[in-house]
Amino acid sequence: MAIIITDECINCGACEPECPNNAIYEGGAEWKYAEGTGLRGIFTPLGQSGEIDADANQNPVSMDVYYIVSDKCTECVGFHDEPQCAAVCPVDCCVDDPAHRESNEQLLAKKEFMHL
């Protein structure tokens, strides 16, 4: 599963530089699939249909607090033993996202796909 940042976030920003996939953004910030990954140009995300431009700006997931893009989150599988955002969060607001359940194999495949 992916990780989400709850409304208890104090906007300290400690999590953002720890993410190896660049999946964490400040509230209100647009994001791109290409940022922090090897994705470029037009691609089809794993397990989805339709094409996406990796270099195009995407709408913010949250306007108020830091947020994690679930399509880019691998829970640090393939990089670290635990999600680094949760490890550094001073208020424990980086938690499992029950809406995005993925196995370790799926997370590793996503990591390999994003970091060609």
Number of C-alpha atoms within 10 A of each C-alpha: 18 23 27 23 22 16 14 11 18 13 14 13 17 15 23 20 14 18 22 23 24 20 24 26 22 20 16 15 18 15 21 20 26 19 15 15 20 14 19 16 12 13 14 12 18 12 7 7 9 8 11 14 16 21 15 15 13 13 12 18 19 18 13 14 20 25 27 25 20 18 14 25 24 27 27 21 19 16 15 10 9 12 23 20 27 21 13 15 17 14 12 14 17 24 14 16 15 11 11 13 13 16 11 14 10 16 21 18 16 21 22 13 14 21 12 8
